[in-house]
Amino acid sequence: MNVLGSLRFAVRGISANKLRSMLTTLGILIGVAAVIVLLSVGTGSSAAVKKSISALGTTTLTINRSAGGNGRAGTVGGAGGFAARLGGGAAGRGGAATSSTSGTRSRSTNLTVADAASLLNSTSAPDVADVAPVETAASVTAAYTGVTHTVGSFVGSTPSYLTINNDTVQYGTSFTDNDYTGREQVAVIGATVAQDLFGVSSSAVGQTVQFNGKNFVVRGVLTAKGSTGFIDQDDLVVAPLTTVQDEFTGVAASLSSVIVEARSAGVITTAQNEIYSVLDARHKVTAATRDYTVQNPASIVATATSSTKTLTVLLGAVAAISLLVGGIGVMNIMLVTVTERTREIGIRKAIGAGRGDIVVQFIAEAVLLSVIGALAGVAIGLIGSRFRIVGVQPVVAPWSVFLAFGVAVAVGLFFGIYPANRAAALKPIDALRYE
Amino acid sequence: MTRRPVIQLDRLSKTYGSGETLVHAVRGVDLTVERGDYLAIMGASGSGKSTLMNIIGCLDESTRGRYLLDGVDVQGLDGHQLAVIRNRKIGFIFQSFNLIPRTRAVDNVALPLAYAKVRGSERTPRALAALEAVGLSDRAAHFPNQLSGGQQQRVAVARAIVTEPVLLLADEPTGALDSRASAEVLALFDRLNADGRTVVVITHETEVAQHAKRVIRMRDGEIVDDIRQARLGGAPPRHGVPVEELARAHSV
């Protein structure tokens, strides 16, 4: 009996009971489609996270103060690094917590504007392109002609802050170095703040807004960046650091953070090491006693990637289970088929079919069922991945299609072996007598 | 070359169960069937004739004794070797036709050739030739459910002879047929035997047994009667009798 002959019998066996075969293949179909769609949702969300992280700038390092030893410093720095740009409030709270513990520490050194300035040194830190000290003010409310808006992130910095963060001014202009040195009460506002206060972003330029009751002139409105999924990047106000210290936070306190731009993504680790050597010398600390952390975006990407990978694996596991259930369905129906066709098996054995012939015939039928299901599942899965699912645009990874198809066929093969062997093990005399 | 017997049974016994429930289905049967013979095995149900036929057909194994099929001792052969023996040496014809459903007549007939690993291009011509031999070449593409009982049984005969086996083994071949179809099938057996094929028929109908050259009767697992009705080398006794007359005799 050759393969072609076995396939012909398999087709005949499957078409003998079309509805039943269809329902069986449905199990495999759903499994394969689920694997493809869920894995592509996982891949899609991972791509989305990567994209939003790279929007933060892959050349940007964030320096935060840390309160304690290395273990804790890592986590505080991680959260702060994220939050410095995304949520000033969180960073502000972190800063407050740090200063409250600083009293108990003998060698706590504040992160100062002088620290930031020391990094702009072409000999000791040649790979640092730009530096911006950052001071965030917590719970700032903006008001304009009776309309109020609670600002998500109120940042005091230098004009470099905007360039390092890839922020551009859509309407009006940025504030200048003169505004910084002159302690001018001016600000640049994010698109969300502008929309909330003025309705139309462009009409904000030149207007006077009250931040916690203090008058600031709006110099410009930033180009909208969108949401990262966690935090609205446009719910932001940037004002000169000097003014923010004067009006909100006071001069004595440490900076919330310092953001540093490396010359390129390739030298970011070198730049990080330069920051370490410069600041370690200034703060008189070693790697073990370091009282600040430098957050490298590569490590944020790594963290985010590993978490989306977990998500993908989880989704894949759920889909794999449904594929397994489909496989059990194939086995179930094959056992029924074997019982139903016991007599036929007896006839075949009487006219000379060997064990192998019977095994091949029934395995071919099981595999054919799962191949049909898998092909339909691939089609449905590819169609399904074209739609947005819970806000994520799925990205089909070609390997997932081959994986799903291959696993489905293997499942059919595996679950076909037992029924096929049961059929082949029937004694011809018993099989022929079976009614 | 010496013409060895097709079947040689030597003190063959078959028992089922053990202890108090021990049943002797076949008790020490000696039987030799020569090449070209036409043997009818008769007996009431429970006489052991079906058990004997299953052993002869290599579908079941004896408990004691020796069985040579075409000179081959089938005792102790494994499942695969028995499958090959059934495929090459025996052609089965069953009471209920036992064609594979949803499979064309020609494919049913070609099936034993497929199991014999005959090349695909050779199978169809041989299957068609076998169908021609049973007078059904015009029904080659029909499915079993499109054929009458008599036609189905003739397809089954074609399937039995397609591998050129040494033995045609028929179990109540007319049991499910009307008298006309029975007569046709029996006439076909007569012709195949006249062409030199060895035929063994298990039956309880005397009309069927009248076609055989030799008739044995079984009772309680033993042969109680052995009658030769026609010479081994000659034609079977009813060969050449018109089908209409056979049908009349059958319907009595």
Interface residues (C-beta under 8 A of the other chain):
Chain A: M1 N2 L4 G5 R12 S15 A16 R343 E344 G346 I347 R348 K349 A350 I351 G352 A353 G354 R355 G356 D357 P428 I429 L432
Chain B: N54 G57 L59 D60 G79 H80 A83 V84 R86 N87 R88 F92 F94 N98 L99 I100 P101 R102 T103 L111 P112 A114 Y115 A116 K117 G120 R159 T163
